[in-house]
Amino acid sequence: MDRMEISLEFDKIKMKWAECALTEAARKAIQDTRLILSETELAARLRETTESRQMLEKCGTPPLTALEGIEELLAVAEKGQCLTPRELEKTAIALVALERLKSYLERGKAYEIPLAYYEENLNPLEELREQLYCRPPGFTVMPPGKYLAGGLQSGCTANSTGVQYKIPDLERTGFRQCLKAAEEPAGRYSPGGG
């Protein structure tokens, strides 16, 4: 650790800051933070801090949610592997968190706070949301609000044999492997059998 950081007690500030972090990646980023010695870079960071304070004062506390492990889930999904029901639920929660953050930043635009315009760079992932809540013919899906509010309700479980009779073309679509993956305790199945 830099002597200047210790003499300015920046190490103590980082420890308190890290206590507020919601994910391990955020904690690591905080620990990697160094003092800014460039005056222009410092001015930009001070401006961002002022804008953040304005957002807090005018719009309240931001709706932040811990999204620990989402990067890994996205990597799994990009490879074409199936996600378990818990992983799908976690993905759905992340989408709701993204929507809430986007809404929060939109409110900041009403006060013309420049930081709020970062909202334009947030992709709401509508296509992913539609795929998450799509419903194969004959398959009953719990509404997303009720599902996310209380998690899986007792008596709302589905097993692959019960669903097989409701969806006759399960094997053709590859949906069966995804259902099997949900039943397996440790593994994931990809539609290609990998």
TALINKA-V328141 format. One record per residue. N is the residue number from 1. PSI is psi as a letter, one per 40 degrees, with the letter a starting at -180 (999 if undefined). Layout:
BEGIN
n={N/N}
psi={PSI/PSI}
END
This chain:
BEGIN
n={1/2/3/4/5/6/7/8/9/10/11/12/13/14/15/16/17/18/19/20/21/22/23/24/25/26/27/28/29/30/31/32/33/34/35/36/37/38/39/40/41/42/43/44/45/46/47/48/49/50/51/52/53/54/55/56/57/58/59/60/61/62/63/64/65/66/67/68/69/70/71/72/73/74/75/76/77/78/79/80/81/82/83/84/85/86/87/88/89/90/91/92/93/94/95/96/97/98/99/100/101/102/103/104/105/106/107/108/109/110/111/112/113/114/115/116/117/118/119/120/121/122/123/124/125/126/127/128/129/130/131/132/133/134/135/136/137/138/139/140/141/142/143/144/145/146/147/148/149/150/151/152/153/154/155/156/157/158/159/160/161/162/163/164/165/166/167/168/169/170/171/172/173/174/175/176/177/178/179/180/181/182/183/184/185/186/187/188/189/190/191/192/193/194}
psi={i/i/d/d/d/d/d/e/f/d/d/d/d/d/d/d/d/d/d/e/i/e/i/d/d/d/d/d/d/d/d/e/h/i/i/h/e/h/d/d/d/d/d/d/d/d/d/d/d/d/d/d/d/d/d/d/d/d/e/a/h/i/g/i/i/h/f/h/e/d/d/d/d/d/d/d/d/d/e/e/i/i/i/i/d/d/d/d/d/d/d/d/d/d/d/d/d/d/d/d/d/d/d/d/d/d/d/d/d/d/e/f/h/d/d/d/e/d/d/d/e/h/h/e/f/d/d/d/d/d/d/d/e/i/h/i/h/e/h/h/h/i/i/d/d/d/d/d/d/e/a/h/i/i/e/f/i/h/i/d/d/d/d/d/d/d/g/d/f/d/d/d/e/e/d/d/d/d/d/d/d/d/d/h/d/e/i/i/i/i/d/e/e/999}
END
